[in-house]
């Protein structure tokens, strides 16, 4: 049975969230949350994450709600609205939050609700309250930038000069042997960006360095892409342009580059790869992506995978993938955590 990856529905819809047993979650602790069931609006799947004591220490006086998309929602502009409802279903201007438009879908809207205000209001009744979330898809496809910063040109010019050093090898003082390729680079540039390279080149414990270093278990194209990121400090990597339109190749590239980023302590590049894998997440690559997220401690990517797989029919489709068995060996607590995730949603 084929599983449709997308269902076309109306472009605007609302989800009514009822929080029952409000007092039971008192003192659950900052950062501890529960999730709503998956719901579909505009052809995309969403969940609401609810943090009764906020998401960070010091924010315990505020309940936090975050709208999280769990579908592939690249290049999407969304309008959100958050309203606390009285038990008769009515709302008023003083309990309706300003409409928020988000053009970067990775910036999840956060709504804070002061607990003392809620507890003293008419909205909390019978130890429960209700919130209406309205989501409207206002644009799909590539998003145009509405603001241009002239400073971007200055940064680009500086980056290009460093990339040219990598491309020409001018002034290089270290060589890497990657498979059959020899790649020339500059120790100080690498050390400035990577703590691993810094220790490798300049730690007194490492002793005298050789002029060339062999890199094992990595393809030359991946190593070169990593160096390009180091020299350019840009999230726009030409290597992704080369595989544009090829979904499996893009996913494989992002996975290999994430491993390289983790190996050399490049946290920003690691996040770039996580975002790319999140954008392309589907039933075909979920098993390999989840295994990778667990192995390399990508907590956000792991959470996104878990929220995705708990959606109706997704687990059955993922379990048919050849990589599923390998993923289970990497992540033996998968089913236990999935049950906990589903159980946490039951109060809704």
Phi and psi in degrees as GROMACS dihedral restraints (atoms count N, CA, C in turn):
[ dihedral_restraints ]
;  ai    aj    ak    al  type     phi  dphi    fc
    3     4     5     6     1   -84.1    20    10
    4     5     6     7     1   142.2    20    10
    6     7     8     9     1  -105.0    20    10
    7     8     9    10     1   118.7    20    10
    9    10    11    12     1   -65.1    20    10
   10    11    12    13     1   133.5    20    10
   12    13    14    15     1   -81.9    20    10
   13    14    15    16     1   -12.1    20    10
   15    16    17    18     1  -153.0    20    10
   16    17    18    19     1   137.9    20    10
   18    19    20    21     1  -114.7    20    10
   19    20    21    22     1   127.7    20    10
   21    22    23    24     1   -83.9    20    10
   22    23    24    25     1   121.5    20    10
   24    25    26    27     1  -131.6    20    10
   25    26    27    28     1  -170.6    20    10
   27    28    29    30     1   -63.9    20    10
   28    29    30    31     1   157.3    20    10
   30    31    32    33     1   -86.2    20    10
   31    32    33    34     1    -4.4    20    10
   33    34    35    36     1  -141.9    20    10
   34    35    36    37     1   142.0    20    10
   36    37    38    39     1  -165.5    20    10
   37    38    39    40     1   169.2    20    10
   39    40    41    42     1  -125.5    20    10
   40    41    42    43     1   151.6    20    10
   42    43    44    45     1  -127.5    20    10
   43    44    45    46     1   124.9    20    10
   45    46    47    48     1   -95.7    20    10
   46    47    48    49     1   117.1    20    10
   48    49    50    51     1  -105.2    20    10
   49    50    51    52     1   121.8    20    10
   51    52    53    54     1  -109.3    20    10
   52    53    54    55     1   120.3    20    10
   54    55    56    57     1   -97.6    20    10
   55    56    57    58     1   106.0    20    10
   57    58    59    60     1   -98.9    20    10
   58    59    60    61     1   150.0    20    10
   60    61    62    63     1    68.2    20    10
   61    62    63    64     1    44.3    20    10
   63    64    65    66     1   -52.9    20    10
   64    65    66    67     1   -45.4    20    10
   66    67    68    69     1   -68.0    20    10
   67    68    69    70     1   -22.0    20    10
   69    70    71    72     1   -66.2    20    10
   70    71    72    73     1   -24.5    20    10
   72    73    74    75     1   -93.5    20    10
   73    74    75    76     1    -0.3    20    10
   75    76    77    78     1   -61.4    20    10
   76    77    78    79     1   127.7    20    10
   78    79    80    81     1    81.6    20    10
   79    80    81    82     1    14.3    20    10
   81    82    83    84     1   -64.2    20    10
   82    83    84    85     1   -25.4    20    10
   84    85    86    87     1   106.1    20    10
   85    86    87    88     1   143.4    20    10
   87    88    89    90     1   -61.7    20    10
   88    89    90    91     1   136.6    20    10
   90    91    92    93     1    89.5    20    10
   91    92    93    94     1    -9.3    20    10
   93    94    95    96     1   -95.5    20    10
   94    95    96    97     1   125.9    20    10
   96    97    98    99     1  -139.2    20    10
   97    98    99   100     1   172.2    20    10
   99   100   101   102     1  -132.4    20    10
  100   101   102   103     1   158.3    20    10
  102   103   104   105     1  -118.6    20    10
  103   104   105   106     1   146.9    20    10
  105   106   107   108     1   -75.1    20    10
  106   107   108   109     1   167.2    20    10
  108   109   110   111     1   -63.6    20    10
  109   110   111   112     1   160.2    20    10
  111   112   113   114     1   -70.1    20    10
  112   113   114   115     1   135.0    20    10
  114   115   116   117     1  -130.5    20    10
  115   116   117   118     1   157.6    20    10
  117   118   119   120     1  -117.6    20    10
  118   119   120   121     1   126.2    20    10
  120   121   122   123     1  -136.9    20    10
  121   122   123   124     1   130.8    20    10
  123   124   125   126     1    67.1    20    10
  124   125   126   127     1    21.9    20    10
  126   127   128   129     1    84.4    20    10
  127   128   129   130     1     6.8    20    10
  129   130   131   132     1  -123.2    20    10
  130   131   132   133     1   149.8    20    10
  132   133   134   135     1   -92.3    20    10
  133   134   135   136     1   141.4    20    10
  135   136   137   138     1  -137.9    20    10
  136   137   138   139     1   161.3    20    10
  138   139   140   141     1  -139.9    20    10
  139   140   141   142     1   161.6    20    10
  141   142   143   144     1  -112.3    20    10
  142   143   144   145     1   122.3    20    10
  144   145   146   147     1   -94.2    20    10
  145   146   147   148     1   128.5    20    10
  147   148   149   150     1  -116.8    20    10
  148   149   150   151     1   121.9    20    10
  150   151   152   153     1  -112.9    20    10
  151   152   153   154     1    99.3    20    10
  153   154   155   156     1   -58.0    20    10
  154   155   156   157     1   -32.3    20    10
  156   157   158   159     1  -112.9    20    10
  157   158   159   160     1    27.7    20    10
  159   160   161   162     1    78.3    20    10
  160   161   162   163     1   175.7    20    10
  162   163   164   165     1  -101.3    20    10
  163   164   165   166     1   -13.8    20    10
  165   166   167   168     1  -135.8    20    10
  166   167   168   169     1   155.7    20    10
  168   169   170   171     1   -61.3    20    10
  169   170   171   172     1   135.1    20    10
  171   172   173   174     1    99.9    20    10
  172   173   174   175     1   -13.0    20    10
  174   175   176   177     1  -108.3    20    10
  175   176   177   178     1    19.7    20    10
  177   178   179   180     1   -65.3    20    10
  178   179   180   181     1   -17.6    20    10
  180   181   182   183     1   -81.9    20    10
  181   182   183   184     1    -2.9    20    10
  183   184   185   186     1  -124.3    20    10
  184   185   186   187     1   132.6    20    10
  186   187   188   189     1   -82.5    20    10
  187   188   189   190     1   143.7    20    10
  189   190   191   192     1  -121.6    20    10
  190   191   192   193     1   136.2    20    10
  192   193   194   195     1  -123.3    20    10
  193   194   195   196     1   131.6    20    10
  195   196   197   198     1  -126.0    20    10
  196   197   198   199     1   129.0    20    10
  198   199   200   201     1   -89.0    20    10
  199   200   201   202     1   121.5    20    10
  201   202   203   204     1  -121.8    20    10
  202   203   204   205     1   119.1    20    10
  204   205   206   207     1   -77.9    20    10
  205   206   207   208     1   137.4    20    10
  207   208   209   210     1  -117.8    20    10
  208   209   210   211     1     6.2    20    10
  210   211   212   213     1   -96.9    20    10
  211   212   213   214     1   171.5    20    10
  213   214   215   216     1   -73.5    20    10
  214   215   216   217     1   106.1    20    10
  216   217   218   219     1  -123.3    20    10
  217   218   219   220     1    40.2    20    10
  219   220   221   222     1   -62.8    20    10
  220   221   222   223     1   143.3    20    10
  222   223   224   225     1    56.4    20    10
  223   224   225   226     1    52.7    20    10
  225   226   227   228     1  -125.1    20    10
  226   227   228   229     1   134.0    20    10
  228   229   230   231     1  -110.3    20    10
  229   230   231   232     1   131.7    20    10
  231   232   233   234     1  -132.5    20    10
  232   233   234   235     1   139.9    20    10
  234   235   236   237     1  -105.5    20    10
  235   236   237   238     1   127.8    20    10
  237   238   239   240     1  -117.0    20    10
  238   239   240   241     1   147.5    20    10
  240   241   242   243     1  -141.1    20    10
  241   242   243   244     1   140.5    20    10
  243   244   245   246     1  -129.3    20    10
  244   245   246   247     1   121.1    20    10
  246   247   248   249     1  -134.9    20    10
  247   248   249   250     1   128.6    20    10
  249   250   251   252     1   -85.4    20    10
  250   251   252   253     1   127.8    20    10
  252   253   254   255     1  -104.5    20    10
  253   254   255   256     1   144.4    20    10
  255   256   257   258     1   -72.7    20    10
  256   257   258   259     1   165.2    20    10
  258   259   260   261     1   -71.1    20    10
  259   260   261   262     1   -11.7    20    10
  261   262   263   264     1   -88.3    20    10
  262   263   264   265     1     4.0    20    10
  264   265   266   267     1    87.2    20    10
  265   266   267   268     1    -0.9    20    10
  267   268   269   270     1   -88.7    20    10
  268   269   270   271     1   156.0    20    10
  270   271   272   273     1  -131.2    20    10
  271   272   273   274     1   164.0    20    10
  273   274   275   276     1  -140.3    20    10
  274   275   276   277     1   169.2    20    10
  276   277   278   279     1   -62.5    20    10
  277   278   279   280     1   -27.7    20    10
  279   280   281   282     1   -80.4    20    10
  280   281   282   283     1    -4.8    20    10
  282   283   284   285     1  -123.2    20    10
  283   284   285   286     1    12.7    20    10
  285   286   287   288     1  -108.3    20    10
  286   287   288   289     1   122.7    20    10
  288   289   290   291     1   -78.5    20    10
  289   290   291   292     1   153.4    20    10
  291   292   293   294     1   -58.7    20    10
  292   293   294   295     1   142.4    20    10
  294   295   296   297     1   -63.8    20    10
  295   296   297   298     1   138.2    20    10
  297   298   299   300     1  -121.2    20    10
  298   299   300   301     1   132.6    20    10
  300   301   302   303     1  -109.4    20    10
  301   302   303   304     1   126.3    20    10
  303   304   305   306     1  -119.1    20    10
  304   305   306   307     1   122.8    20    10
  306   307   308   309     1  -102.8    20    10
  307   308   309   310     1   -13.7    20    10
  309   310   311   312     1  -106.7    20    10
  310   311   312   313     1   102.5    20    10
  312   313   314   315     1   -65.0    20    10
  313   314   315   316     1   -15.3    20    10
  315   316   317   318     1   -79.7    20    10
  316   317   318   319     1    -9.7    20    10
  318   319   320   321     1   -90.9    20    10
  319   320   321   322     1    89.9    20    10
  321   322   323   324     1   -71.0    20    10
  322   323   324   325     1   129.2    20    10
  324   325   326   327     1   -61.6    20    10
  325   326   327   328     1   135.0    20    10
  327   328   329   330     1  -119.0    20    10
  328   329   330   331     1   133.4    20    10
  330   331   332   333     1  -124.3    20    10
  331   332   333   334     1   122.9    20    10
  333   334   335   336     1  -103.1    20    10
  334   335   336   337     1   134.7    20    10
  336   337   338   339     1  -123.8    20    10
  337   338   339   340     1   114.7    20    10
  339   340   341   342     1   -66.2    20    10
  340   341   342   343     1   122.9    20    10
  342   343   344   345     1   -66.9    20    10
  343   344   345   346     1   -38.1    20    10
  345   346   347   348     1   -63.8    20    10
  346   347   348   349     1   -39.3    20    10
  348   349   350   351     1   -65.2    20    10
  349   350   351   352     1   -42.2    20    10
  351   352   353   354     1   -63.6    20    10
  352   353   354   355     1   -45.1    20    10
  354   355   356   357     1   -66.9    20    10
  355   356   357   358     1   -26.1    20    10
  357   358   359   360     1   -93.6    20    10
  358   359   360   361     1     1.5    20    10
  360   361   362   363     1  -100.5    20    10
  361   362   363   364     1   173.3    20    10
  363   364   365   366     1   -77.8    20    10
  364   365   366   367     1    -8.9    20    10
  366   367   368   369     1   -77.4    20    10
  367   368   369   370     1   -26.8    20    10
  369   370   371   372     1   -93.0    20    10
  370   371   372   373     1   112.4    20    10
  372   373   374   375     1  -141.7    20    10
  373   374   375   376     1   132.2    20    10
  375   376   377   378     1    62.0    20    10
  376   377   378   379     1    33.1    20    10
  378   379   380   381     1    61.9    20    10
  379   380   381   382     1    29.9    20    10
  381   382   383   384     1  -146.9    20    10
  382   383   384   385     1   157.9    20    10
  384   385   386   387     1  -148.1    20    10
  385   386   387   388     1   165.8    20    10
  387   388   389   390     1  -129.7    20    10
  388   389   390   391     1   144.5    20    10
  390   391   392   393     1  -132.8    20    10
  391   392   393   394     1   137.6    20    10
  393   394   395   396     1  -106.2    20    10
  394   395   396   397     1   123.2    20    10
  396   397   398   399     1  -104.5    20    10
  397   398   399   400     1   123.4    20    10
  399   400   401   402     1  -110.5    20    10
  400   401   402   403     1   129.1    20    10
  402   403   404   405     1  -124.5    20    10
  403   404   405   406     1   129.8    20    10
  405   406   407   408     1  -130.7    20    10
  406   407   408   409     1   123.9    20    10
  408   409   410   411     1   -80.0    20    10
  409   410   411   412     1   116.2    20    10
  411   412   413   414     1  -108.3    20    10
  412   413   414   415     1   -10.8    20    10
  414   415   416   417     1  -163.7    20    10
  415   416   417   418     1   136.5    20    10
  417   418   419   420     1  -122.5    20    10
  418   419   420   421     1   163.8    20    10
  420   421   422   423     1    93.2    20    10
  421   422   423   424     1   177.7    20    10
  423   424   425   426     1   -56.7    20    10
  424   425   426   427     1   132.4    20    10
  426   427   428   429     1   -90.9    20    10
  427   428   429   430     1   130.2    20    10
  429   430   431   432     1   -83.6    20    10
  430   431   432   433     1   141.0    20    10
  432   433   434   435     1   -74.3    20    10
  433   434   435   436     1   129.4    20    10
  435   436   437   438     1   -91.3    20    10
  436   437   438   439     1   -14.2    20    10
  438   439   440   441     1  -127.8    20    10
  439   440   441   442     1   134.8    20    10
  441   442   443   444     1  -116.3    20    10
  442   443   444   445     1   128.8    20    10
  444   445   446   447     1  -101.7    20    10
  445   446   447   448     1   120.6    20    10
  447   448   449   450     1   -62.8    20    10
  448   449   450   451     1   -23.5    20    10
  450   451   452   453     1   -63.2    20    10
  451   452   453   454     1   -24.6    20    10
  453   454   455   456     1   -57.4    20    10
  454   455   456   457     1   -38.2    20    10
  456   457   458   459     1   -64.0    20    10
  457   458   459   460     1   -36.6    20    10
  459   460   461   462     1   -65.7    20    10
  460   461   462   463     1   -42.9    20    10
  462   463   464   465     1   -64.3    20    10
  463   464   465   466     1   -42.5    20    10
  465   466   467   468     1   -59.3    20    10
  466   467   468   469     1   -43.5    20    10
  468   469   470   471     1   -61.6    20    10
  469   470   471   472     1   -41.6    20    10
  471   472   473   474     1   -64.6    20    10
  472   473   474   475     1   -43.3    20    10
  474   475   476   477     1   -61.1    20    10
  475   476   477   478     1   -41.3    20    10
  477   478   479   480     1   -61.6    20    10
  478   479   480   481     1   -34.8    20    10
  480   481   482   483     1   -66.8    20    10
  481   482   483   484     1   -35.0    20    10
  483   484   485   486     1   -73.5    20    10
  484   485   486   487     1   -40.5    20    10
  486   487   488   489     1   -62.5    20    10
  487   488   489   490     1   -36.2    20    10
  489   490   491   492     1   -64.0    20    10
  490   491   492   493     1   -32.1    20    10
  492   493   494   495     1   -63.7    20    10
  493   494   495   496     1   -40.0    20    10
  495   496   497   498     1   -66.8    20    10
  496   497   498   499     1   -42.0    20    10
  498   499   500   501     1   -70.2    20    10
  499   500   501   502     1   -37.2    20    10
  501   502   503   504     1   -90.3    20    10
  502   503   504   505     1   -24.0    20    10
  504   505   506   507     1    76.5    20    10
  505   506   507   508     1     9.1    20    10
  507   508   509   510     1   -63.0    20    10
  508   509   510   511     1   126.9    20    10
  510   511   512   513     1    75.8    20    10
  511   512   513   514     1     9.4    20    10
  513   514   515   516     1   -62.8    20    10
  514   515   516   517     1   141.2    20    10
  516   517   518   519     1  -127.2    20    10
  517   518   519   520     1    11.5    20    10
  519   520   521   522     1  -150.9    20    10
  520   521   522   523     1   145.6    20    10
  522   523   524   525     1  -124.5    20    10
  523   524   525   526     1   141.6    20    10
  525   526   527   528     1  -113.7    20    10
  526   527   528   529     1   132.1    20    10
  528   529   530   531     1   -99.9    20    10
  529   530   531   532     1   109.8    20    10
  531   532   533   534     1  -121.1    20    10
  532   533   534   535     1   102.4    20    10
  534   535   536   537     1    64.2    20    10
  535   536   537   538     1  -122.3    20    10
  537   538   539   540     1   -97.2    20    10
  538   539   540   541     1     2.0    20    10
  540   541   542   543     1  -100.3    20    10
  541   542   543   544     1   149.8    20    10
  543   544   545   546     1  -118.1    20    10
  544   545   546   547     1   123.0    20    10
  546   547   548   549     1  -118.4    20    10
  547   548   549   550     1   125.8    20    10
  549   550   551   552     1   -96.8    20    10
  550   551   552   553     1   141.8    20    10
  552   553   554   555     1  -150.4    20    10
  553   554   555   556     1  -174.4    20    10
  555   556   557   558     1  -125.2    20    10
  556   557   558   559     1   121.5    20    10
  558   559   560   561     1   -58.0    20    10
  559   560   561   562     1   -45.2    20    10
  561   562   563   564     1   -67.5    20    10
  562   563   564   565     1   -35.2    20    10
  564   565   566   567     1   -67.2    20    10
  565   566   567   568     1   -44.3    20    10
  567   568   569   570     1   -65.2    20    10
  568   569   570   571     1   -42.5    20    10
  570   571   572   573     1   -67.0    20    10
  571   572   573   574     1   -30.6    20    10
  573   574   575   576     1   -68.6    20    10
  574   575   576   577     1   -24.7    20    10
  576   577   578   579     1  -104.3    20    10
  577   578   579   580     1   -28.0    20    10
  579   580   581   582     1  -123.0    20    10
  580   581   582   583     1   120.6    20    10
  582   583   584   585     1   -63.9    20    10
  583   584   585   586     1   -27.1    20    10
  585   586   587   588     1   -70.2    20    10
  586   587   588   589     1   -46.1    20    10
  588   589   590   591     1   -63.6    20    10
  589   590   591   592     1   -38.6    20    10
  591   592   593   594     1   -60.2    20    10
  592   593   594   595     1   -45.5    20    10
  594   595   596   597     1   -67.2    20    10
  595   596   597   598     1   -37.1    20    10
  597   598   599   600     1   -66.3    20    10
  598   599   600   601     1   -36.7    20    10
  600   601   602   603     1   -93.1    20    10
  601   602   603   604     1   -35.6    20    10
  603   604   605   606     1  -124.3    20    10
  604   605   606   607     1    -0.9    20    10
  606   607   608   609     1   -70.1    20    10
  607   608   609   610     1   132.7    20    10
  609   610   611   612     1   -63.3    20    10
  610   611   612   613     1   -20.7    20    10
  612   613   614   615     1   -74.6    20    10
  613   614   615   616     1   -17.7    20    10
  615   616   617   618     1   -84.2    20    10
  616   617   618   619     1   -17.9    20    10
  618   619   620   621     1    75.8    20    10
  619   620   621   622     1  -164.9    20    10
  621   622   623   624     1   -72.7    20    10
  622   623   624   625     1   134.8    20    10
  624   625   626   627     1   -92.1    20    10
  625   626   627   628     1   144.4    20    10
  627   628   629   630     1   -79.0    20    10
  628   629   630   631     1   163.1    20    10
  630   631   632   633     1   -76.4    20    10
  631   632   633   634     1   -18.4    20    10
  633   634   635   636     1  -135.3    20    10
  634   635   636   637     1   147.8    20    10
  636   637   638   639     1  -129.5    20    10
  637   638   639   640     1   132.1    20    10
  639   640   641   642     1   -89.0    20    10
  640   641   642   643     1   130.0    20    10
  642   643   644   645     1  -106.4    20    10
  643   644   645   646     1   118.6    20    10
  645   646   647   648     1  -102.5    20    10
  646   647   648   649     1   158.2    20    10
  648   649   650   651     1    57.7    20    10
  649   650   651   652     1    36.1    20    10
  651   652   653   654     1  -148.7    20    10
  652   653   654   655     1   136.8    20    10
  654   655   656   657     1   -74.3    20    10
  655   656   657   658     1   144.2    20    10
  657   658   659   660     1   -59.7    20    10
  658   659   660   661     1   -36.8    20    10
  660   661   662   663     1   -65.1    20    10
  661   662   663   664     1   -34.5    20    10
  663   664   665   666     1   -70.1    20    10
  664   665   666   667     1   -44.2    20    10
  666   667   668   669     1   -62.4    20    10
  667   668   669   670     1   -41.7    20    10
  669   670   671   672     1   -65.1    20    10
  670   671   672   673     1   -39.4    20    10
  672   673   674   675     1   -63.8    20    10
  673   674   675   676     1   -38.8    20    10
  675   676   677   678     1   -64.5    20    10
  676   677   678   679     1   -44.1    20    10
  678   679   680   681     1   -64.1    20    10
  679   680   681   682     1   -37.4    20    10
  681   682   683   684     1   -60.4    20    10
  682   683   684   685     1   -40.3    20    10
  684   685   686   687     1   -63.8    20    10
  685   686   687   688     1   -43.4    20    10
  687   688   689   690     1   -60.3    20    10
  688   689   690   691     1   -44.2    20    10
  690   691   692   693     1   -77.0    20    10
  691   692   693   694     1   -32.3    20    10
  693   694   695   696     1   -94.6    20    10
  694   695   696   697     1   -26.8    20    10
  696   697   698   699     1    53.8    20    10
  697   698   699   700     1    37.0    20    10
  699   700   701   702     1  -121.3    20    10
  700   701   702   703     1   138.3    20    10
  702   703   704   705     1   -74.7    20    10
  703   704   705   706     1   -14.6    20    10
  705   706   707   708     1   -86.4    20    10
  706   707   708   709     1    99.5    20    10
  708   709   710   711     1  -101.3    20    10
  709   710   711   712     1   125.2    20    10
  711   712   713   714     1   -55.6    20    10
  712   713   714   715     1   -29.3    20    10
  714   715   716   717     1   -62.7    20    10
  715   716   717   718     1   -30.2    20    10
  717   718   719   720     1   -74.4    20    10
  718   719   720   721     1   -32.2    20    10
  720   721   722   723     1   -62.9    20    10
  721   722   723   724     1   -32.9    20    10
  723   724   725   726     1   -66.8    20    10
  724   725   726   727     1   -25.2    20    10
  726   727   728   729     1  -112.3    20    10
  727   728   729   730     1    15.0    20    10
  729   730   731   732     1   -57.8    20    10
  730   731   732   733     1   133.1    20    10
  732   733   734   735     1    91.9    20    10
  733   734   735   736     1   -11.2    20    10
  735   736   737   738     1  -108.1    20    10
  736   737   738   739     1    94.9    20    10
  738   739   740   741     1   -60.0    20    10
  739   740   741   742     1   -50.9    20    10
  741   742   743   744     1   -60.6    20    10
  742   743   744   745     1   -39.1    20    10
  744   745   746   747     1   -67.2    20    10
  745   746   747   748     1   -38.1    20    10
  747   748   749   750     1   -64.5    20    10
  748   749   750   751     1   -43.7    20    10
  750   751   752   753     1   -64.0    20    10
  751   752   753   754     1   -46.1    20    10
  753   754   755   756     1   -61.2    20    10
  754   755   756   757     1   -41.5    20    10
  756   757   758   759     1   -63.2    20    10
  757   758   759   760     1   -46.4    20    10
  759   760   761   762     1   -63.1    20    10
  760   761   762   763     1   -37.7    20    10
  762   763   764   765     1   -65.4    20    10
  763   764   765   766     1   -47.2    20    10
  765   766   767   768     1   -65.9    20    10
  766   767   768   769     1   -38.2    20    10
  768   769   770   771     1   -70.2    20    10
  769   770   771   772     1   -32.8    20    10
  771   772   773   774     1   -64.1    20    10
  772   773   774   775     1   -42.3    20    10
  774   775   776   777     1   -60.6    20    10
  775   776   777   778     1   -43.6    20    10
  777   778   779   780     1   -64.4    20    10
  778   779   780   781     1   -42.5    20    10
  780   781   782   783     1   -61.8    20    10
  781   782   783   784     1   -41.5    20    10
  783   784   785   786     1   -66.7    20    10
  784   785   786   787     1   -37.9    20    10
  786   787   788   789     1   -62.6    20    10
  787   788   789   790     1   -36.0    20    10
  789   790   791   792     1  -106.7    20    10
  790   791   792   793     1    12.4    20    10
  792   793   794   795     1    68.4    20    10
  793   794   795   796     1    31.8    20    10
  795   796   797   798     1   -96.0    20    10
  796   797   798   799     1    83.9    20    10
  798   799   800   801     1   -64.0    20    10
  799   800   801   802     1   -36.9    20    10
  801   802   803   804     1   -68.4    20    10
  802   803   804   805     1   -42.3    20    10
  804   805   806   807     1   -63.8    20    10
  805   806   807   808     1   -36.9    20    10
  807   808   809   810     1   -60.5    20    10
  808   809   810   811     1   -41.7    20    10
  810   811   812   813     1   -67.5    20    10
  811   812   813   814     1   -37.1    20    10
  813   814   815   816     1   -58.7    20    10
  814   815   816   817     1   -44.4    20    10
  816   817   818   819     1   -68.4    20    10
  817   818   819   820     1   -38.0    20    10
  819   820   821   822     1   -59.7    20    10
  820   821   822   823     1   -45.0    20    10
  822   823   824   825     1   -62.4    20    10
  823   824   825   826     1   -40.9    20    10
  825   826   827   828     1   -63.6    20    10
  826   827   828   829     1   -43.1    20    10
  828   829   830   831     1   -67.3    20    10
  829   830   831   832     1   -34.8    20    10
  831   832   833   834     1   -64.2    20    10
  832   833   834   835     1   -42.4    20    10
  834   835   836   837     1   -61.9    20    10
  835   836   837   838     1   -34.2    20    10
  837   838   839   840     1  -103.8    20    10
  838   839   840   841     1    12.8    20    10
  840   841   842   843     1   -65.6    20    10
  841   842   843   844     1   128.7    20    10
  843   844   845   846     1  -153.5    20    10
  844   845   846   847     1  -178.4    20    10
  846   847   848   849     1   -65.7    20    10
  847   848   849   850     1   -22.9    20    10
  849   850   851   852     1   -76.3    20    10
  850   851   852   853     1   -31.9    20    10
  852   853   854   855     1  -115.2    20    10
  853   854   855   856     1     4.1    20    10
  855   856   857   858     1   -61.2    20    10
  856   857   858   859     1   -41.9    20    10
  858   859   860   861     1   -61.5    20    10
  859   860   861   862     1   -47.2    20    10
  861   862   863   864     1   -69.5    20    10
  862   863   864   865     1   -37.6    20    10
  864   865   866   867     1   -67.8    20    10
  865   866   867   868     1   -41.5    20    10
  867   868   869   870     1   -65.6    20    10
  868   869   870   871     1   -42.4    20    10
  870   871   872   873     1   -60.2    20    10
  871   872   873   874     1   -41.7    20    10
  873   874   875   876     1   -65.2    20    10
  874   875   876   877     1   -42.2    20    10
  876   877   878   879     1   -61.8    20    10
  877   878   879   880     1   -38.8    20    10
  879   880   881   882     1   -69.4    20    10
  880   881   882   883     1   -45.7    20    10
  882   883   884   885     1   -62.5    20    10
  883   884   885   886     1   -34.1    20    10
  885   886   887   888     1  -113.0    20    10
  886   887   888   889     1    20.0    20    10
  888   889   890   891     1    55.9    20    10
  889   890   891   892     1    46.2    20    10
  891   892   893   894     1   -96.4    20    10
  892   893   894   895     1    84.3    20    10
  894   895   896   897     1   -64.4    20    10
  895   896   897   898     1   -40.3    20    10
  897   898   899   900     1   -65.4    20    10
  898   899   900   901     1   -42.5    20    10
  900   901   902   903     1   -66.5    20    10
  901   902   903   904     1   -38.9    20    10
  903   904   905   906     1   -62.3    20    10
  904   905   906   907     1   -45.3    20    10
  906   907   908   909     1   -61.3    20    10
  907   908   909   910     1   -40.6    20    10
  909   910   911   912     1   -62.3    20    10
  910   911   912   913     1   -41.0    20    10
  912   913   914   915     1   -63.9    20    10
  913   914   915   916     1   -43.0    20    10
  915   916   917   918     1   -66.8    20    10
  916   917   918   919     1   -40.1    20    10
  918   919   920   921     1   -65.2    20    10
  919   920   921   922     1   -36.1    20    10
  921   922   923   924     1   -68.7    20    10
  922   923   924   925     1   -44.1    20    10
  924   925   926   927     1   -73.1    20    10
  925   926   927   928     1   -20.2    20    10
  927   928   929   930     1   -82.6    20    10
  928   929   930   931     1    -7.0    20    10
  930   931   932   933     1   -66.1    20    10
  931   932   933   934     1   152.3    20    10
  933   934   935   936     1   -52.6    20    10
  934   935   936   937     1   134.2    20    10
  936   937   938   939     1    73.1    20    10
  937   938   939   940     1   -12.7    20    10
  939   940   941   942     1   -69.5    20    10
  940   941   942   943     1   -44.5    20    10
  942   943   944   945     1   -58.1    20    10
  943   944   945   946     1   -44.0    20    10
  945   946   947   948     1   -60.7    20    10
  946   947   948   949     1   -39.3    20    10
  948   949   950   951     1   -70.6    20    10
  949   950   951   952     1   -40.5    20    10
  951   952   953   954     1   -66.1    20    10
  952   953   954   955     1   -37.4    20    10
  954   955   956   957     1   -63.6    20    10
  955   956   957   958     1   -20.0    20    10
  957   958   959   960     1   -80.9    20    10
  958   959   960   961     1   -13.7    20    10
  960   961   962   963     1   -69.8    20    10
  961   962   963   964     1   145.1    20    10
  963   964   965   966     1   -61.6    20    10
  964   965   966   967     1   -31.4    20    10
  966   967   968   969     1   -79.9    20    10
  967   968   969   970     1    -6.1    20    10
  969   970   971   972     1   -63.0    20    10
  970   971   972   973     1   -43.0    20    10
  972   973   974   975     1   -62.4    20    10
  973   974   975   976     1   -41.4    20    10
  975   976   977   978     1   -63.4    20    10
  976   977   978   979     1   -40.2    20    10
  978   979   980   981     1   -60.9    20    10
  979   980   981   982     1   -38.8    20    10
  981   982   983   984     1   -65.2    20    10
  982   983   984   985     1   -36.0    20    10
  984   985   986   987     1   -67.9    20    10
  985   986   987   988     1   -33.7    20    10
  987   988   989   990     1   -75.4    20    10
  988   989   990   991     1   -32.8    20    10
  990   991   992   993     1  -130.5    20    10
  991   992   993   994     1    70.4    20    10
  993   994   995   996     1   -65.1    20    10
  994   995   996   997     1   -19.7    20    10
  996   997   998   999     1   -91.6    20    10
  997   998   999  1000     1    14.2    20    10
  999  1000  1001  1002     1   -54.3    20    10
 1000  1001  1002  1003     1   -53.7    20    10
 1002  1003  1004  1005     1   -66.7    20    10
 1003  1004  1005  1006     1   -36.0    20    10
 1005  1006  1007  1008     1   -63.4    20    10
 1006  1007  1008  1009     1   -46.3    20    10
 1008  1009  1010  1011     1   -69.7    20    10
 1009  1010  1011  1012     1   -32.4    20    10
 1011  1012  1013  1014     1   -65.9    20    10
 1012  1013  1014  1015     1   -40.7    20    10
 1014  1015  1016  1017     1   -63.1    20    10
 1015  1016  1017  1018     1   -41.7    20    10
 1017  1018  1019  1020     1   -63.4    20    10
 1018  1019  1020  1021     1   -38.5    20    10
 1020  1021  1022  1023     1   -64.7    20    10
 1021  1022  1023  1024     1   -42.9    20    10
 1023  1024  1025  1026     1   -69.6    20    10
 1024  1025  1026  1027     1   -37.4    20    10
 1026  1027  1028  1029     1   -65.5    20    10
 1027  1028  1029  1030     1   -37.8    20    10
 1029  1030  1031  1032     1   -62.6    20    10
 1030  1031  1032  1033     1   -23.9    20    10
 1032  1033  1034  1035     1   -85.2    20    10
 1033  1034  1035  1036     1   -10.6    20    10
 1035  1036  1037  1038     1   -61.5    20    10
 1036  1037  1038  1039     1   -33.9    20    10
 1038  1039  1040  1041     1   -58.7    20    10
 1039  1040  1041  1042     1   -18.1    20    10
